[in-house]
Amino acid sequence: MSEERLRKPPAERFDSPSLTFDMSRALAELRDEGGSEINGHRQKTLYKHAGRTIALFAMAPGGELAEHSADGTVSIEPVEGELTVAVNGREETLRRGDLVVMQPRTRHAVRSSGESAFLLQVSLGA
């Protein structure tokens, strides 16, 4: 793997009939990576195939994802800390064990007051 890349190319990372993730380890590796944070967060795509994406986000205090929408069904599941998720302008506080699922093209934003992490899943055509 080239020293310029932080991770293996997607074709190598996702080329397996089955993938298992130790979320604590994946989160620690993500936080330890070089490179800069964008808007107080880092992200890593854990899986992407046939319209399905699963990404891990590590949020720093004050980190945010600006309001946006996606063309597929979106779910957000905290794995650490606490998040404020705004869905169509209504805010909800989410903690580990919570899950929010949104229909395609639903406007949403994510904000973290402390260090936190979550899984984001997008399913196109669902």
C-alpha positions in Angstrom: 0.0 0.0 0.0 1.3 3.4 -0.9 2.4 5.7 1.9 0.2 8.4 0.3 -3.0 6.4 1.0 -4.4 6.2 4.5 -6.2 2.9 3.7 -6.4 0.1 1.2 -8.3 1.0 -1.9 -12.0 0.2 -1.8 -11.7 -2.6 -4.3 -9.4 -4.4 -1.8 -11.3 -3.5 1.3 -14.7 -4.7 0.1 -13.5 -7.8 -1.9 -14.8 -10.5 0.4 -18.0 -12.6 0.7 -18.2 -11.6 4.4 -16.7 -8.9 6.5 -16.7 -8.7 10.3 -15.7 -5.5 12.2 -14.5 -4.9 15.7 -16.2 -1.5 16.1 -14.0 -0.5 19.1 -10.9 -1.3 17.1 -12.2 0.3 13.9 -13.0 3.5 15.8 -9.6 3.6 17.5 -7.9 3.2 14.1 -10.0 5.9 12.6 -9.2 8.4 15.4 -5.5 7.5 15.1 -5.3 8.1 11.3 -3.3 11.0 10.0 -4.9 13.6 7.8 -7.2 16.4 8.8 -10.7 16.3 10.2 -13.5 17.9 8.2 -16.0 19.9 10.2 -14.9 18.1 13.4 -15.3 14.6 12.1 -13.5 11.7 10.4 -15.2 9.0 8.4 -14.4 5.6 7.0 -16.5 3.6 4.6 -16.7 0.1 6.1 -18.7 -1.4 3.2 -20.0 -0.3 -0.1 -21.7 -2.5 -2.7 -24.8 -2.4 -4.9 -26.3 0.7 -3.6 -25.5 0.0 0.1 -23.0 2.0 2.1 -22.0 1.6 5.7 -19.7 4.3 7.1 -18.2 4.9 10.6 -18.0 8.5 11.7 -15.8 9.7 14.6 -17.0 13.1 15.9 -14.9 15.6 17.9 -16.6 17.9 20.3 -18.5 20.5 18.2 -18.3 18.3 15.1 -21.1 18.4 12.6 -22.5 17.2 9.4 -24.4 20.1 7.8 -28.0 19.6 6.7 -28.3 17.5 3.6 -30.3 14.6 2.2 -29.6 11.4 0.4 -31.4 9.6 -2.4 -31.7 6.4 -0.3 -33.0 5.2 3.0 -30.6 6.5 5.8 -30.0 5.2 9.3 -27.9 6.7 12.0 -26.9 4.5 15.0 -24.7 5.9 17.7 -21.9 3.6 18.9 -20.3 6.0 21.4 -21.3 9.3 23.1 -24.3 11.4 22.3 -25.5 13.0 19.1 -28.1 15.6 18.2 -29.8 14.7 15.0 -32.1 17.2 13.3 -34.6 15.6 11.0 -36.7 18.0 8.9 -35.9 20.7 11.5 -36.9 18.6 14.6 -34.0 17.7 16.9 -33.5 14.4 18.7 -30.8 13.3 21.1 -29.4 9.9 20.3 -27.2 7.6 22.4 -25.8 4.1 22.0 -28.7 1.8 21.6 -30.8 4.3 19.7 -31.5 4.2 15.9 -33.1 6.7 13.6 -34.2 5.7 10.1 -35.1 8.2 7.4 -36.9 7.9 4.1 -35.1 8.9 1.0 -34.6 12.7 0.5 -35.3 13.5 4.1 -33.3 16.6 5.2 -31.1 15.9 8.2 -28.0 17.2 10.1 -25.8 15.7 12.9 -24.0 17.5 15.7 -21.9 16.4 18.6 -21.3 18.3 21.8 -18.7 15.8 23.0 -16.6 13.1 21.5 -18.9 10.6 19.8 -19.2 8.1 17.0 -21.9 6.6 14.8 -22.7 4.2 12.0 -24.3 5.7 9.0 -26.0 3.4 6.5 -27.4 4.4 3.2 -29.4 2.0 1.0 -30.2 3.3 -2.5 -33.3 1.8 -4.1 -34.7 0.9 -0.7 
